């Protein structure tokens, strides 16, 4: 008489394979998560550079920084900021990066990869003396007419701390 042939896998074999797959996923997850954060940070850094280029282009065209307020102002960036009479597109933003309603932020607010608004400080008094108060470091100045930043993955900042310390360590800045 011939021995009976096995037609499938035993429960022990299946559990062993599932366990090995779970261990491999657990080992790869931190590396994948770190790669995602690195990619989002690079995307935010690129967007800050694009926004800075839009600011400079606007300044070249109109000889003022794009703001509706006098004095040094800090505000969330919105798509309305770059509206102009000549209908020039200074900043082309993907629809997924724009806040659609008026609930948490103003409609049209440009969001970073972590769904927080990009922030901006502009020399709104148009002194154009090349210095601007640093948003993070008390009396320090920045040698620019504007400062653009994202609060980074944690979405927080500390205006009283140094720009690269504490809550500000993961911020992405234009200066």
DSSP file (Angstrom, degrees, kcal/mol; ACC not computed):
  #  RESIDUE AA STRUCTURE BP1 BP2  ACC     N-H-->O    O-->H-N    N-H-->O    O-->H-N    TCO  KAPPA ALPHA  PHI   PSI    X-CA   Y-CA   Z-CA
    1    1 A X              0   0    0      0, 0.0     2,-0.2     0, 0.0     0, 0.0   0.000 360.0 360.0 360.0 138.2    0.0    0.0    0.0
    2    2 A X        -     0   0    0      1,-0.1     2,-0.1     3,-0.0     3,-0.1  -0.543 360.0-109.0 -81.9 144.5    1.3    3.5   -0.9
    3    3 A X        -     0   0    0     -2,-0.2     2,-0.1     1,-0.1    -1,-0.1  -0.443  42.0-100.2 -68.9 147.7    1.7    6.1    1.8
    4    4 A X        -     0   0    0     -2,-0.1     2,-0.3     1,-0.1    -1,-0.1  -0.442  36.4-127.0 -69.2 137.7   -0.9    9.0    1.6
    5    5 A X        -     0   0    0     -2,-0.1     2,-0.4    -3,-0.1    -1,-0.1  -0.638  17.7-119.3 -87.6 143.9    0.4   12.2    0.0
    6    6 A X        -     0   0    0     -2,-0.3    -1,-0.0     1,-0.1     3,-0.0  -0.654  22.4-170.2 -79.5 134.6    0.1   15.5    1.8
    7    7 A X        +     0   0    0     -2,-0.4     2,-0.2     2,-0.1    -1,-0.1   0.543  63.2   9.2-101.8  -9.6   -2.0   18.0   -0.2
    8    8 A X  S    S-     0   0    0      0, 0.0     2,-0.3     0, 0.0    -2,-0.0  -0.758  86.0 -69.9-149.5-165.9   -1.3   21.1    1.8
    9    9 A X        -     0   0    0     -2,-0.2     2,-0.1     1,-0.1    -2,-0.1  -0.702  44.9-118.0 -97.8 150.1    0.8   22.8    4.5
   10   10 A X     >  -     0   0    0     -2,-0.3     4,-2.1     1,-0.1     5,-0.2  -0.422  27.4-109.9 -80.1 163.8    0.5   22.0    8.2
   11   11 A X  H  > S+     0   0    0      1,-0.2     4,-2.6     2,-0.2     5,-0.2   0.881 119.2  54.8 -61.0 -39.6   -0.6   24.6   10.7
   12   12 A X  H  > S+     0   0    0      1,-0.2     4,-2.0     2,-0.2    -1,-0.2   0.904 107.6  49.4 -62.0 -42.4    2.9   24.7   12.1
   13   13 A X  H  > S+     0   0    0      2,-0.2     4,-2.1     1,-0.2    -2,-0.2   0.921 112.1  47.8 -63.9 -44.2    4.4   25.5    8.7
   14   14 A X  H  X S+     0   0    0     -4,-2.1     4,-2.5     1,-0.2    -2,-0.2   0.923 112.1  49.1 -62.8 -45.3    2.0   28.3    8.0
   15   15 A X  H  X S+     0   0    0     -4,-2.6     4,-2.3     1,-0.2    -1,-0.2   0.862 109.4  53.3 -63.9 -35.4    2.5   29.8   11.4
   16   16 A X  H  X S+     0   0    0     -4,-2.0     4,-2.1    -5,-0.2    -1,-0.2   0.925 110.7  45.9 -64.7 -45.1    6.3   29.7   10.9
   17   17 A X  H  X S+     0   0    0     -4,-2.1     4,-2.3     2,-0.2    -2,-0.2   0.921 113.1  49.6 -64.6 -44.6    6.1   31.5    7.6
   18   18 A X  H  X S+     0   0    0     -4,-2.5     4,-2.4     1,-0.2    -1,-0.2   0.901 110.7  50.7 -61.8 -41.2    3.7   34.1    9.0
   19   19 A X  H  X S+     0   0    0     -4,-2.3     4,-2.2     2,-0.2    -1,-0.2   0.907 109.8  49.6 -63.5 -42.9    6.1   34.7   12.0
   20   20 A X  H  X S+     0   0    0     -4,-2.1     4,-2.2     2,-0.2    -2,-0.2   0.916 111.8  48.6 -63.5 -43.3    9.1   35.1    9.7
   21   21 A X  H  X S+     0   0    0     -4,-2.3     4,-2.4     1,-0.2    -2,-0.2   0.913 110.7  51.2 -62.9 -42.8    7.2   37.7    7.5
   22   22 A X  H  X S+     0   0    0     -4,-2.4     4,-2.4     1,-0.2    -2,-0.2   0.891 109.5  50.1 -62.4 -40.0    6.1   39.6   10.6
   23   23 A X  H  X S+     0   0    0     -4,-2.2     4,-1.9     2,-0.2    -1,-0.2   0.917 110.7  49.5 -64.8 -42.8    9.6   39.8   11.9
   24   24 A X  H  X S+     0   0    0     -4,-2.2     4,-1.9     2,-0.2    -2,-0.2   0.909 111.5  48.6 -62.9 -42.4   10.9   41.1    8.6
   25   25 A X  H  X S+     0   0    0     -4,-2.4     4,-2.2     1,-0.2    -2,-0.2   0.916 110.3  51.8 -62.8 -43.5    8.1   43.7    8.5
   26   26 A X  H  X S+     0   0    0     -4,-2.4     4,-0.6     1,-0.2    -1,-0.2   0.852 111.1  47.9 -63.0 -34.7    9.0   44.8   12.0
   27   27 A X  H  < S+     0   0    0     -4,-1.9     4,-0.5     1,-0.2    -1,-0.2   0.839 116.0  43.4 -73.8 -33.2   12.6   45.2   11.1
   28   28 A X  H  X S+     0   0    0     -4,-1.9     4,-2.4    -5,-0.2     3,-0.2   0.748  94.7  78.9 -84.4 -24.7   11.9   47.2    8.0
   29   29 A X  H  X S+     0   0    0     -4,-2.2     4,-2.8     1,-0.2     5,-0.2   0.899  92.4  48.5 -56.1 -48.7    9.2   49.5    9.4
   30   30 A X  H  X S+     0   0    0     -4,-0.6     4,-2.3     1,-0.2    -1,-0.2   0.890 112.8  49.1 -60.5 -37.2   11.6   51.9   11.2
   31   31 A X  H  > S+     0   0    0     -4,-0.5     4,-2.0    -3,-0.2    -1,-0.2   0.909 112.9  46.7 -67.5 -41.2   13.8   52.2    8.0
   32   32 A X  H  X S+     0   0    0     -4,-2.4     4,-2.2     2,-0.2    -2,-0.2   0.917 112.4  50.2 -66.3 -43.2   10.7   52.9    5.9
   33   33 A X  H  X S+     0   0    0     -4,-2.8     4,-2.3    -5,-0.2    -2,-0.2   0.908 110.3  49.9 -61.4 -43.0    9.3   55.5    8.4
   34   34 A X  H  X S+     0   0    0     -4,-2.3     4,-2.3    -5,-0.2    -1,-0.2   0.888 110.0  51.1 -63.2 -39.2   12.7   57.3    8.5
   35   35 A X  H  X S+     0   0    0     -4,-2.0     4,-2.2     2,-0.2    -1,-0.2   0.882 109.3  50.8 -65.7 -38.3   12.8   57.4    4.7
   36   36 A X  H  X S+     0   0    0     -4,-2.2     4,-2.5     2,-0.2    -2,-0.2   0.927 111.2  47.3 -65.0 -45.2    9.3   58.8    4.6
   37   37 A X  H  X S+     0   0    0     -4,-2.3     4,-2.4     1,-0.2    -2,-0.2   0.901 112.0  50.8 -63.2 -40.6   10.2   61.6    7.1
   38   38 A X  H  X S+     0   0    0     -4,-2.3     4,-2.1     2,-0.2    -1,-0.2   0.906 111.5  47.8 -63.8 -41.2   13.4   62.3    5.1
   39   39 A X  H  X S+     0   0    0     -4,-2.2     4,-2.2     2,-0.2    -2,-0.2   0.900 112.0  49.2 -66.7 -41.3   11.3   62.6    1.9
   40   40 A X  H  X S+     0   0    0     -4,-2.5     4,-2.5     2,-0.2    73,-0.3   0.888 110.7  50.8 -65.0 -38.7    8.7   64.9    3.5
   41   41 A X  H  X S+     0   0    0     -4,-2.4     4,-2.5     2,-0.2    -2,-0.2   0.911 110.5  48.8 -64.7 -42.3   11.5   67.1    4.9
   42   42 A X  H  X S+     0   0    0     -4,-2.1     4,-2.3     2,-0.2    -2,-0.2   0.892 110.9  51.1 -64.0 -39.3   13.1   67.4    1.5
   43   43 A X  H  X S+     0   0    0     -4,-2.2     4,-2.2     2,-0.2    -2,-0.2   0.915 111.5  47.0 -63.8 -43.0    9.7   68.2    0.0
   44   44 A X  H  X S+     0   0    0     -4,-2.5     4,-2.5     2,-0.2    -2,-0.2   0.906 111.4  51.2 -65.4 -41.7    9.1   71.0    2.6
   45   45 A X  H  X S+     0   0    0     -4,-2.5     4,-1.9     1,-0.2    -2,-0.2   0.908 110.9  48.7 -61.8 -41.7   12.6   72.3    2.0
   46   46 A X  H  X S+     0   0    0     -4,-2.3     4,-2.3     2,-0.2    -1,-0.2   0.901 110.6  50.5 -64.4 -41.0   12.0   72.5   -1.7
   47   47 A X  H  X S+     0   0    0     -4,-2.2     4,-2.8     2,-0.2     5,-0.2   0.898 107.4  53.2 -65.6 -39.7    8.7   74.2   -1.2
   48   48 A X  H  X S+     0   0    0     -4,-2.5     4,-2.3     1,-0.2    -1,-0.2   0.905 110.0  49.1 -60.2 -40.8   10.3   76.8    1.1
   49   49 A X  H  X S+     0   0    0     -4,-1.9     4,-2.2     2,-0.2    -2,-0.2   0.900 111.4  48.8 -64.9 -40.7   12.8   77.5   -1.8
   50   50 A X  H  X S+     0   0    0     -4,-2.3     4,-2.2     2,-0.2    -2,-0.2   0.904 111.2  49.3 -65.5 -41.3   10.0   77.8   -4.3
   51   51 A X  H  X S+     0   0    0     -4,-2.8     4,-2.4     2,-0.2    -2,-0.2   0.914 110.3  51.6 -64.4 -41.3    8.1   80.2   -2.1
   52   52 A X  H  X S+     0   0    0     -4,-2.3     4,-2.5     1,-0.2    -2,-0.2   0.903 109.0  50.3 -60.3 -41.7   11.3   82.2   -1.6
   53   53 A X  H  X S+     0   0    0     -4,-2.2     4,-2.5     2,-0.2    -1,-0.2   0.883 109.5  51.4 -63.8 -38.0   11.7   82.4   -5.4
   54   54 A X  H  X S+     0   0    0     -4,-2.2     4,-2.5     2,-0.2    -2,-0.2   0.901 109.2  50.8 -65.1 -40.3    8.1   83.5   -5.7
   55   55 A X  H  X S+     0   0    0     -4,-2.4     4,-2.4     2,-0.2    -2,-0.2   0.940 112.3  46.2 -60.3 -47.5    8.8   86.3   -3.1
   56   56 A X  H  X S+     0   0    0     -4,-2.5     4,-2.4     2,-0.2    -2,-0.2   0.902 112.8  49.7 -64.2 -40.9   11.8   87.5   -5.0
   57   57 A X  H  X S+     0   0    0     -4,-2.5     4,-2.1     2,-0.2    -1,-0.2   0.909 111.0  49.4 -63.8 -42.0   10.0   87.4   -8.4
   58   58 A X  H  X S+     0   0    0     -4,-2.5     4,-2.7     1,-0.2     6,-0.4   0.912 111.1  50.3 -61.6 -42.2    7.1   89.4   -6.9
   59   59 A X  H  X S+     0   0    0     -4,-2.4     4,-2.5     1,-0.2    -2,-0.2   0.897 109.4  50.4 -64.3 -40.9    9.6   91.9   -5.5
   60   60 A X  H  < S+     0   0    0     -4,-2.4    -1,-0.2     1,-0.2    -2,-0.2   0.893 115.5  43.7 -63.1 -39.5   11.4   92.2   -8.9
   61   61 A X  H  < S+     0   0    0     -4,-2.1    -2,-0.2    -5,-0.2    -1,-0.2   0.901 132.3  17.4 -73.5 -41.5    8.0   92.8  -10.6
   62   62 A X  H  < S-     0   0    0     -4,-2.7    -3,-0.2     2,-0.3    -2,-0.2   0.462  91.2-126.4-116.1  -3.3    6.4   95.3   -8.1
   63   63 A X  S  < S+     0   0    0     -4,-2.5     2,-0.3    -5,-0.3    -4,-0.2   0.697  83.4  82.5  61.6  21.9    9.4   96.5   -6.0
   64   64 A X  S    S-     0   0    0     -6,-0.4    -2,-0.3    -5,-0.1     2,-0.2  -0.964  85.8-104.2-143.2 159.1    7.6   95.5   -2.7
   65   65 A X        -     0   0    0     -2,-0.3     2,-1.6    58,-0.3    -9,-0.1  -0.578  47.8 -96.8 -80.3 150.8    7.2   92.3   -0.9
   66   66 A X  S    S+     0   0    0     -2,-0.2     2,-0.3   -11,-0.1    -1,-0.1  -0.516  79.8 115.6 -74.1  91.1    3.9   90.5   -1.2
   67   67 A X        -     0   0    0     -2,-1.6    -2,-0.0    57,-0.1    56,-0.0  -0.986  55.5-150.8-151.3 152.6    2.0   91.6    1.9
   68   68 A X  S    S+     0   0    0     -2,-0.3     2,-0.3     2,-0.1    -2,-0.1   0.385  76.6  78.8-102.9   2.5   -1.0   93.7    2.6
   69   69 A X  S    S-     0   0    0      2,-0.1     2,-0.2     4,-0.0     4,-0.1  -0.837  72.8-129.4-115.5 148.8    0.2   95.0    6.0
   70   70 A X  S    S+     0   0    0     -2,-0.3    55,-0.3     2,-0.1    54,-0.1  -0.573  73.1  28.0 -87.5 158.1    2.6   97.7    6.9
   71   71 A X  S    S-     0   0    0     -2,-0.2    53,-0.7    53,-0.2     2,-0.6  -0.149 113.7 -38.2  82.5 177.1    5.4   96.9    9.4
   72   72 A X  E    S-A  123   0A   0     52,-0.2     2,-0.3    51,-0.2    51,-0.2  -0.676  72.8-175.0 -77.8 119.7    7.1   93.6   10.0
   73   73 A X  E     -A  122   0A   0     49,-1.4    49,-2.1    -2,-0.6     2,-0.4  -0.885  21.4-156.5-121.5 148.3    4.3   91.0    9.8
   74   74 A X  E     +A  121   0A   0     -2,-0.3     2,-0.3    47,-0.2    47,-0.2  -0.989  31.3 149.3-120.7 131.5    4.2   87.3   10.4
   75   75 A X  E     -A  120   0A   0     45,-2.4    45,-1.9    -2,-0.4     2,-0.3  -0.970  49.3 -91.5-154.9 165.0    1.4   85.3    8.7
   76   76 A X  E     -A  119   0A   0     -2,-0.3     2,-0.3    43,-0.2    43,-0.2  -0.637  50.4-112.2 -77.2 140.2    0.4   82.0    7.2
   77   77 A X        -     0   0    0     41,-2.3    33,-2.8    -2,-0.3     2,-0.3  -0.598  40.3-179.7 -76.6 132.5    1.1   81.8    3.5
   78   78 A X  B >   -D  109   0B   0     -2,-0.3     3,-1.0    31,-0.3     4,-0.3  -0.883  41.1-116.4-126.3 162.2   -2.0   81.7    1.3
   79   79 A X  G >  S+     0   0    0     29,-1.9     3,-1.0    -2,-0.3    12,-0.1   0.783 112.7  66.3 -67.3 -25.8   -2.5   81.5   -2.5
   80   80 A X  G >  S+     0   0    0      1,-0.2     3,-1.8     2,-0.2    -1,-0.2   0.751  83.7  76.2 -65.8 -22.9   -4.2   85.0   -2.3
   81   81 A X  G <  S+     0   0    0     -3,-1.0    -1,-0.2     1,-0.3    -2,-0.2   0.824  96.1  45.8 -58.5 -33.2   -0.8   86.5   -1.3
   82   82 A X  G <  S+     0   0    0     -3,-1.0     8,-0.3    -4,-0.3    -1,-0.3   0.208  79.7 126.3-100.6  15.9    0.5   86.3   -4.8
   83   83 A X    <   +     0   0    0     -3,-1.8     2,-0.3     6,-0.1     6,-0.1  -0.509  36.5 172.6 -70.6 142.9   -2.5   87.7   -6.7
   84   84 A X    >   -     0   0    0     -2,-0.2     3,-1.3     4,-0.1    -2,-0.1  -0.981  45.8-113.4-153.0 160.1   -1.5   90.6   -8.9
   85   85 A X  T 3  S+     0   0    0     -2,-0.3    -1,-0.1     1,-0.3    -2,-0.0   0.763 113.4  56.6 -69.3 -25.8   -2.9   92.9  -11.5
   86   86 A X  T 3  S-     0   0    0      2,-0.1    -1,-0.3    -3,-0.0    -3,-0.0   0.461 104.5-127.6 -85.5  -0.2   -0.7   91.5  -14.3
   87   87 A X    <   +     0   0    0     -3,-1.3     2,-0.4     1,-0.2    -2,-0.1   0.844  49.4 163.4  55.8  37.6   -2.0   87.9  -13.7
   88   88 A X        -     0   0    0     -6,-0.1     2,-1.0     1,-0.0    -1,-0.2  -0.705  39.0-132.0 -85.0 135.2    1.5   86.6  -13.4
   89   89 A X        +     0   0    0     -2,-0.4     3,-0.2     1,-0.2    -6,-0.1  -0.786  34.7 165.6 -88.8 104.9    1.9   83.1  -11.8
   90   90 A X  S    S+     0   0    0     -2,-1.0     2,-0.4    -8,-0.3    -1,-0.2   0.782  70.7  23.6 -87.4 -30.2    4.6   83.5   -9.1
   91   91 A X        -     0   0    0     -9,-0.1     2,-0.7   -12,-0.1    -1,-0.3  -0.957  63.8-161.8-142.9 118.5    3.8   80.3   -7.3
   92   92 A X        -     0   0    0     -2,-0.4     2,-0.4    -3,-0.2    -3,-0.0  -0.893  19.4-172.9-102.5 113.2    2.1   77.3   -8.7
   93   93 A X        -     0   0    0     -2,-0.7     5,-0.1     2,-0.0    -2,-0.0  -0.886  25.2-115.8-113.6 136.0    0.9   75.1   -5.8
   94   94 A X    >   -     0   0    0     -2,-0.4     3,-1.7     1,-0.1     4,-0.2  -0.350  26.0-120.9 -63.5 145.1   -0.7   71.6   -6.1
   95   95 A X  G >  S+     0   0    0      1,-0.3     3,-1.4     2,-0.2    -1,-0.1   0.811 112.2  61.7 -59.4 -31.0   -4.3   71.4   -5.0
   96   96 A X  G 3  S+     0   0    0      1,-0.3    -1,-0.3     3,-0.0     4,-0.1   0.688 100.7  54.7 -71.1 -15.8   -3.4   68.8   -2.3
   97   97 A X  G <  S+     0   0    0     -3,-1.7    14,-3.4     2,-0.1     2,-0.5   0.319  94.1  84.7 -96.8   6.8   -1.1   71.4   -0.7
   98   98 A X  B <  S-E  110   0C   0     -3,-1.4     2,-0.4    12,-0.2    12,-0.2  -0.934  81.7-122.6-115.7 131.4   -3.8   74.0   -0.3
   99   99 A X        -     0   0    0     10,-2.9     9,-3.0    -2,-0.5    10,-0.3  -0.564  22.5-156.0 -71.5 125.6   -6.3   74.1    2.6
  100  100 A X        +     0   0    0     -2,-0.4     2,-0.2     7,-0.2    -1,-0.1   0.676  62.4  32.8 -84.0 -17.9   -9.8   73.9    1.1
  101  101 A X  S    S-     0   0    0      5,-0.1     4,-0.2     6,-0.0     7,-0.1  -0.598  76.7-110.6-128.3-174.0  -12.0   75.5    3.8
  102  102 A X  S    S+     0   0    0     -2,-0.2     4,-0.1     4,-0.1     5,-0.0  -0.096  83.9  99.6-108.9  33.1  -12.1   78.2    6.5
  103  103 A X  S    S+     0   0    0      3,-0.1    -1,-0.1     2,-0.0     3,-0.1   0.975  98.9   2.9 -85.6 -68.9  -12.2   75.8    9.5
  104  104 A X  S    S+     0   0    0      1,-0.1     2,-0.3     2,-0.1    -2,-0.1   0.882 137.8  11.0 -86.0 -42.0   -8.7   75.5   10.9
  105  105 A X  S    S-     0   0    0     -4,-0.2    -1,-0.1     4,-0.1     3,-0.1  -0.792  97.0 -75.0-129.1 170.2   -6.9   77.9    8.6
  106  106 A X    >   -     0   0    0     -2,-0.3     3,-1.9     1,-0.1    -7,-0.2  -0.397  61.9 -92.9 -64.9 144.7   -7.9   80.5    6.0
  107  107 A X  T 3  S+     0   0    0      1,-0.3    -7,-0.2    -7,-0.1    -1,-0.1  -0.366 115.0  28.7 -58.5 133.8   -9.1   79.0    2.8
  108  108 A X  T 3  S+     0   0    0     -9,-3.0   -29,-1.9     1,-0.3    -1,-0.3   0.465  81.1 154.7  92.1   2.1   -6.2   78.8    0.4
  109  109 A X  B <   -D   78   0B   0     -3,-1.9   -10,-2.9   -10,-0.3     2,-0.5  -0.433  46.3-123.8 -63.9 133.7   -3.5   78.4    3.1
  110  110 A X  B     -E   98   0C   0    -33,-2.8     8,-2.1   -12,-0.2     2,-0.3  -0.711  30.8-154.5 -84.3 122.9   -0.5   76.6    1.7
  111  111 A X  B     -F  117   0D   0    -14,-3.4     6,-0.2    -2,-0.5     2,-0.1  -0.723   7.6-132.0-104.0 147.2    0.2   73.5    3.9
  112  112 A X    >   -     0   0    0      4,-3.4     3,-2.2    -2,-0.3     4,-0.1  -0.269  46.2 -85.3 -81.8 177.5    3.5   71.6    4.4
  113  113 A X  T 3  S+     0   0    0    -73,-0.3   -72,-0.1     1,-0.3    -1,-0.1   0.697 130.6  55.3 -60.7 -17.7    3.7   67.8    4.2
  114  114 A X  T 3  S-     0   0    0      2,-0.2    -1,-0.3   -74,-0.1     3,-0.1   0.216 120.8-107.0 -99.9  13.8    2.5   67.5    7.8
  115  115 A X  S <  S+     0   0    0     -3,-2.2     2,-0.3     1,-0.3    -2,-0.1   0.806  80.5 124.1  66.2  34.3   -0.6   69.6    7.1
  116  116 A X        -     0   0    0     -4,-0.1    -4,-3.4    36,-0.0    -1,-0.3  -0.913  66.5-100.7-116.4 149.6    0.6   72.7    9.0
  117  117 A X  B     -F  111   0D   0     -2,-0.3    34,-0.4    -6,-0.2     2,-0.3  -0.377  29.9-116.0 -70.9 146.0    0.8   76.1    7.3
  118  118 A X        -     0   0    0     -8,-2.1   -41,-2.3   -41,-0.2     2,-0.3  -0.609  36.3-142.3 -70.7 141.6    4.0   77.5    6.0
  119  119 A X  E     -AB  76 149A   0     30,-3.5    30,-2.4    -2,-0.3     2,-0.3  -0.746  17.6-169.3-109.6 157.0    4.8   80.7    8.0
  120  120 A X  E     -AB  75 148A   0    -45,-1.9   -45,-2.4    -2,-0.3     2,-0.4  -0.999  15.8-163.6-147.2 145.3    6.3   83.9    6.7
  121  121 A X  E     -AB  74 147A   0     26,-2.7    26,-2.5    -2,-0.3     2,-0.3  -1.000  20.6-171.4-128.6 131.3    7.7   87.1    8.1
  122  122 A X  E     -AB  73 146A   0    -49,-2.1     2,-2.2    -2,-0.4   -49,-1.4  -0.918  36.5-116.1-126.8 146.6    8.1   90.1    5.7
  123  123 A X  E >   +A   72   0A   0     22,-2.6     3,-1.3    -2,-0.3   -58,-0.3  -0.575  45.8 170.9 -74.5  79.0    9.8   93.5    5.9
  124  124 A X  T 3   +     0   0    0     -2,-2.2   -52,-0.2   -53,-0.7    -1,-0.2   0.621  65.8  66.5 -75.2 -13.9    6.3   95.1    5.5
  125  125 A X  T 3  S-     0   0    0    -55,-0.3    -1,-0.3    -3,-0.1   -53,-0.1   0.487 102.2-132.3 -84.2   0.2    7.5   98.6    6.2
  126  126 A X    <   +     0   0    0     -3,-1.3    -2,-0.1   -55,-0.2    -3,-0.0   0.765  62.1 139.9  59.1  28.8    9.5   98.3    2.9
  127  127 A X        -     0   0    0      1,-0.1    -1,-0.1    18,-0.1    -3,-0.1   0.832  39.6-164.8 -68.2 -30.4   12.6   99.7    4.5
  128  128 A X        +     0   0    0     -5,-0.2    17,-0.1     1,-0.2    -1,-0.1   0.844  34.8 145.6  48.8  40.1   14.5   97.0    2.4
  129  129 A X        -     0   0    0      2,-0.3    -1,-0.2    15,-0.1     3,-0.1   0.370  69.2-109.9 -88.8   6.2   17.5   97.5    4.6
  130  130 A X  S    S+     0   0    0      1,-0.2     2,-0.4    13,-0.0    15,-0.1   0.512  85.9  98.4  83.6   3.7   18.4   93.8    4.3
  131  131 A X        +     0   0    0     12,-0.3     2,-0.3    14,-0.1    -2,-0.3  -0.966  42.3 177.2-127.9 147.0   17.6   92.9    7.9
  132  132 A X  E     -G  142   0E   0     10,-1.9    10,-3.2    -2,-0.4     2,-0.1  -0.995  39.7 -98.4-143.8 140.8   14.6   91.3    9.4
  133  133 A X  E     -G  141   0E   0     -2,-0.3     2,-0.3     8,-0.2     8,-0.3  -0.410  43.0-115.0 -62.6 130.9   13.9   90.2   13.0
  134  134 A X        -     0   0    0      6,-2.6     6,-0.1     3,-0.3    -1,-0.1  -0.513  16.5-139.7 -67.1 127.3   14.5   86.5   13.4
  135  135 A X  S    S+     0   0    0     -2,-0.3    -1,-0.1     1,-0.2     3,-0.1   0.714  97.0  31.8 -62.4 -19.7   11.2   84.8   14.3
  136  136 A X  S    S+     0   0    0      1,-0.2     2,-0.9    24,-0.1    -1,-0.2   0.778 107.5  62.5-109.2 -34.2   12.9   82.5   16.8
  137  137 A X  S >  S-     0   0    0      1,-0.2     3,-2.7     3,-0.1    -3,-0.3  -0.738  83.2-126.8-109.0  88.3   15.8   84.3   18.4
  138  138 A X  T 3  S+     0   0    0     -2,-0.9    -1,-0.2    21,-0.6    -4,-0.1   0.331  92.5   3.6  17.3-101.8   14.8   87.4   20.3
  139  139 A X  T 3  S+     0   0    0     -6,-0.1    -1,-0.3     2,-0.0    -2,-0.0   0.388 100.5 117.8 -92.7   3.2   16.9   90.3   19.1
  140  140 A X    <   -     0   0    0     -3,-2.7    -6,-2.6    -6,-0.1     2,-0.3  -0.283  51.0-146.3 -68.9 156.5   18.7   88.5   16.3
  141  141 A X  E     -G  133   0E   0     -8,-0.3     2,-0.4    -6,-0.0    -8,-0.2  -0.836   5.3-138.9-122.8 162.2   18.3   89.5   12.7
  142  142 A X  E     -G  132   0E   0    -10,-3.2   -10,-1.9    -2,-0.3     2,-1.9  -0.947  22.0-126.9-116.7 138.5   18.2   87.8    9.3
  143  143 A X  S    S+     0   0    0     -2,-0.4     2,-0.3   -12,-0.2   -12,-0.3  -0.501  79.9  80.4 -85.6  70.3   19.9   89.4    6.3
  144  144 A X  S    S-     0   0    0     -2,-1.9    -2,-0.2     1,-0.0   -15,-0.1  -0.975  80.2-121.7-162.8 163.2   16.8   89.2    4.1
  145  145 A X  S    S+     0   0    0     -2,-0.3   -22,-2.6     1,-0.1     2,-0.3   0.538  97.6  26.6 -88.5  -8.7   13.6   91.0    3.3
  146  146 A X  E     -B  122   0A   0    -24,-0.2     2,-0.4   -14,-0.1   -24,-0.2  -0.977  60.2-156.3-148.0 158.8   11.6   87.9    4.1
  147  147 A X  E     -B  121   0A   0    -26,-2.5   -26,-2.7    -2,-0.3     2,-0.4  -0.989  12.9-173.3-137.4 130.0   11.7   84.7    6.2
  148  148 A X  E     +B  120   0A   0     -2,-0.4    26,-1.8   -28,-0.2     2,-0.3  -0.971  13.4 161.9-124.3 137.8    9.7   81.6    5.3
  149  149 A X  E     -BC 119 173A   0    -30,-2.4   -30,-3.5    -2,-0.4     2,-0.4  -0.996  31.5-143.2-153.5 158.6    9.5   78.4    7.5
  150  150 A X  E     - C   0 172A   0     22,-2.3    22,-1.9    -2,-0.3   -32,-0.1  -0.937  25.6-131.3-114.9 144.0    7.6   75.3    8.3
  151  151 A X      > -     0   0    0    -34,-0.4     5,-0.7    -2,-0.4     4,-0.4   0.400  49.8-134.1 -77.5   4.8    7.3   74.1   11.9
  152  152 A X  T > 5 -     0   0    0      1,-0.2     3,-1.3     3,-0.2    -1,-0.2  -0.098  45.5 -35.7  76.5-172.5    8.4   70.6   10.7
  153  153 A X  T 3 5S+     0   0    0     17,-0.3    -1,-0.2     1,-0.3    -2,-0.1   0.810 137.0  51.1 -58.0 -33.7    7.0   67.2   11.6
  154  154 A X  T 3 5S-     0   0    0     -3,-0.3    -1,-0.3     2,-0.2    -2,-0.2   0.645  97.8-139.0 -82.7 -11.9    6.1   68.1   15.1
  155  155 A X  T < 5 +     0   0    0     -3,-1.3     2,-0.3    -4,-0.4    -3,-0.2   0.663  64.0 105.6  68.9  17.2    4.2   71.2   14.0
  156  156 A X      < -     0   0    0     -5,-0.7     2,-0.3    11,-0.2    -1,-0.2  -0.869  42.6-177.8-127.8 160.4    5.5   73.3   16.9
  157  157 A X        -     0   0    0     -2,-0.3     2,-0.5    -3,-0.1    11,-0.1  -0.966  21.0-139.0-148.5 165.7    8.1   76.1   17.5
  158  158 A X    >   -     0   0    0     -2,-0.3     3,-1.3     7,-0.2     7,-0.1  -0.932   7.6-165.7-129.9 105.6    9.5   78.1   20.3
  159  159 A X  T 3  S+     0   0    0     -2,-0.5   -21,-0.6     1,-0.3    -1,-0.1   0.695  89.5  54.0 -67.2 -17.8    9.9   81.8   19.5
  160  160 A X  T 3  S+     0   0    0    -23,-0.1    -1,-0.3     2,-0.1     2,-0.2   0.582  97.9  77.5 -91.1 -10.2   12.1   82.3   22.6
  161  161 A X  S <  S-     0   0    0     -3,-1.3   -23,-0.1     1,-0.2    -3,-0.1  -0.508  94.5 -83.3 -97.3 165.5   14.6   79.5   21.8
  162  162 A X    >   -     0   0    0     -2,-0.2     3,-1.5     1,-0.1     6,-0.3  -0.270  44.6-111.0 -61.4 154.3   17.5   79.4   19.4
  163  163 A X  T 3  S+     0   0    0      1,-0.3     8,-0.2    -3,-0.1    -1,-0.1   0.689 115.0  38.2 -67.3 -18.1   16.5   78.5   15.8
  164  164 A X  T 3  S+     0   0    0      6,-0.1     2,-0.3     5,-0.0    -1,-0.3   0.102 104.4  83.7-117.2  22.5   18.2   75.1   15.9
  165  165 A X  S X  S-     0   0    0     -3,-1.5     3,-2.1    -7,-0.1    -7,-0.2  -0.872  88.1 -18.3-126.7 157.3   17.4   74.0   19.5
  166  166 A X  G >  S-     0   0    0     -2,-0.3     3,-1.5     1,-0.3     4,-0.2  -0.220 130.6  -0.5  57.0-130.2   14.5   72.4   21.3
  167  167 A X  G 3  S+     0   0    0      1,-0.3     3,-0.5     2,-0.1    -1,-0.3   0.695 133.0  60.4 -65.2 -19.2   11.2   72.5   19.5
  168  168 A X  G X  S+     0   0    0     -3,-2.1     3,-1.4    -6,-0.3    -1,-0.3   0.500  75.6  95.0 -87.0  -3.6   12.8   74.4   16.6
  169  169 A X  T <  S+     0   0    0     -3,-1.5    -1,-0.2     1,-0.3    -2,-0.1   0.825  89.6  40.1 -61.5 -33.3   15.3   71.7   15.8
  170  170 A X  T 3  S+     0   0    0     -3,-0.5   -17,-0.3    -4,-0.2    -1,-0.3   0.358  87.6 121.3 -98.9   6.8   13.1   70.1   13.1
  171  171 A X    <   -     0   0    0     -3,-1.4     2,-0.5    -8,-0.2   -20,-0.2  -0.372  57.9-137.0 -68.2 147.5   11.9   73.4   11.6
  172  172 A X  E     -C  150   0A   0    -22,-1.9   -22,-2.3    -2,-0.1     2,-0.3  -0.944  29.6-174.4-108.3 123.0   12.6   74.0    7.9
  173  173 A X  E     -C  149   0A   0     -2,-0.5   -24,-0.2   -24,-0.2  -125,-0.0  -0.808  35.7-140.7-122.9 156.0   13.8   77.6    7.3
  174  174 A X              0   0    0    -26,-1.8   -25,-0.1    -2,-0.3    -1,-0.1   0.520 360.0 360.0 -87.9  -6.8   14.6   79.9    4.3
  175  175 A X              0   0    0    -27,-0.2    -1,-0.2   -31,-0.0   -32,-0.1   0.386 360.0 360.0-118.2 360.0   17.6   81.5    6.1
